[in-house]
Amino acid sequence: QVQVVESGGGLVQAGGSLRLSCAASGSIFDINDMAWYRQPPGKERVLVARITSSGETYYASSVQGRFTISRDNEKNSVALQMTSLKVEDTAVYYCNADLLLVDHEKWSRDGAPALKTLNTWGQGTLVTVSS
């Protein structure tokens, strides 16, 4: 069974910093893109930052220059370092990962190793920024 789990959320004052972590576990062959999304109260979930397997990063304009996404491929983890936090950053933050798994069914059927991609979401961690 594979899963991703976030941690690091909490209460922080505006202007402060917070670091979120996300770790994938289970029988994972490899991980492609990893990303952080967030869902503010009463709003839809949006992409915050994404990092590819090679380390290329993308950021939402709202967090550009304040947030930094990074990954540790050996630990199957991704982190989001948040600085200069604003009240508007308050949201449930979700980890998302494209997990590359061995496709045992296809392997058994076709007689050759095969992989499949499973896009997986964490349960979320709440970040509350107070004024």
Legacy VTK file of the C-alpha trace (Angstrom):
# vtk DataFile Version 3.0
C-alpha trace
ASCII
DATASET POLYDATA
POINTS 131 float
0.000 0.000 0.000
1.344 3.410 -0.938
0.508 6.753 0.559
1.769 10.271 1.084
1.550 12.029 4.418
1.995 15.726 5.167
3.326 17.240 8.340
4.447 20.585 9.675
1.252 22.573 9.624
0.265 24.795 12.479
-0.337 28.322 13.650
2.088 31.053 12.704
2.012 34.825 12.817
2.019 36.918 9.685
5.552 37.487 8.498
6.727 34.255 10.006
7.941 31.040 8.460
6.844 27.460 8.395
8.157 24.322 6.758
5.891 21.595 5.487
7.046 18.096 4.737
5.539 15.242 2.818
6.772 11.693 2.688
5.685 8.948 0.368
5.803 5.398 1.602
5.123 1.929 0.325
6.403 -0.093 -2.585
7.346 2.804 -4.806
9.561 2.293 -7.802
10.088 5.971 -8.441
8.410 9.337 -8.125
7.897 11.791 -10.922
6.386 15.184 -10.185
5.640 16.210 -6.633
3.591 19.231 -5.754
1.937 21.234 -3.043
-1.616 22.441 -3.328
-3.672 24.440 -0.912
-7.306 25.086 -0.259
-8.163 28.273 1.620
-11.395 28.366 3.609
-14.339 28.595 1.270
-12.194 28.393 -1.848
-11.101 25.787 -4.323
-7.881 23.837 -4.188
-5.100 25.430 -6.199
-1.551 24.582 -7.111
1.095 26.240 -4.982
4.329 24.730 -6.226
5.534 21.802 -8.245
8.882 20.116 -8.610
9.835 17.593 -11.247
11.968 14.527 -10.797
14.949 16.474 -12.095
14.391 19.353 -9.702
12.722 21.862 -11.975
10.323 24.024 -10.002
7.159 25.967 -10.688
5.392 28.385 -8.396
2.081 30.105 -8.265
2.410 33.845 -8.652
0.943 34.383 -5.213
3.842 32.596 -3.522
6.682 33.363 -5.907
9.676 34.589 -3.979
8.256 33.541 -0.625
7.899 29.778 -0.876
10.489 27.230 -1.870
9.775 23.663 -2.859
12.420 20.983 -2.619
12.646 17.220 -2.713
14.778 14.425 -1.419
14.588 11.532 -3.814
16.372 9.154 -1.466
13.718 9.763 1.172
10.801 10.003 -1.250
9.888 13.308 0.277
9.077 16.853 -0.683
9.131 19.984 1.423
7.680 23.442 1.203
9.551 26.187 2.972
7.207 29.093 3.505
8.455 32.515 4.500
6.925 35.958 4.835
3.615 34.310 5.471
0.448 36.263 4.959
-3.013 35.793 6.347
-4.065 34.909 2.819
-1.793 31.871 2.985
-4.121 30.281 5.505
-5.296 27.018 4.016
-5.165 23.284 4.176
-2.033 22.296 2.320
-1.995 19.064 0.371
0.866 17.043 -0.954
0.474 15.506 -4.373
2.794 13.029 -6.007
2.958 11.021 -9.189
4.095 7.682 -7.883
5.608 5.174 -10.256
4.632 1.676 -9.223
5.294 -1.779 -10.527
2.291 -2.981 -12.479
2.138 -6.539 -11.263
-1.036 -7.306 -13.140
0.396 -6.256 -16.461
3.667 -7.996 -15.674
1.839 -11.223 -14.996
-0.300 -10.865 -18.076
2.359 -9.777 -20.540
5.375 -11.505 -19.059
7.455 -8.341 -18.995
8.105 -5.774 -16.267
5.806 -2.819 -16.397
5.181 0.344 -14.470
2.147 2.447 -13.801
1.639 5.940 -12.502
-0.550 6.617 -9.508
-1.369 10.194 -8.674
-1.674 10.297 -4.908
-2.934 12.925 -2.482
-2.108 13.367 1.144
-4.743 14.079 3.742
-3.666 17.667 4.165
-2.153 19.751 6.914
-3.661 22.981 8.167
-1.665 26.185 8.087
-3.180 29.120 9.909
-1.563 32.527 9.626
-2.678 35.063 12.181
-2.435 38.828 11.895
LINES 1 132
131 0 1 2 3 4 5 6 7 8 9 10 11 12 13 14 15 16 17 18 19 20 21 22 23 24 25 26 27 28 29 30 31 32 33 34 35 36 37 38 39 40 41 42 43 44 45 46 47 48 49 50 51 52 53 54 55 56 57 58 59 60 61 62 63 64 65 66 67 68 69 70 71 72 73 74 75 76 77 78 79 80 81 82 83 84 85 86 87 88 89 90 91 92 93 94 95 96 97 98 99 100 101 102 103 104 105 106 107 108 109 110 111 112 113 114 115 116 117 118 119 120 121 122 123 124 125 126 127 128 129 130
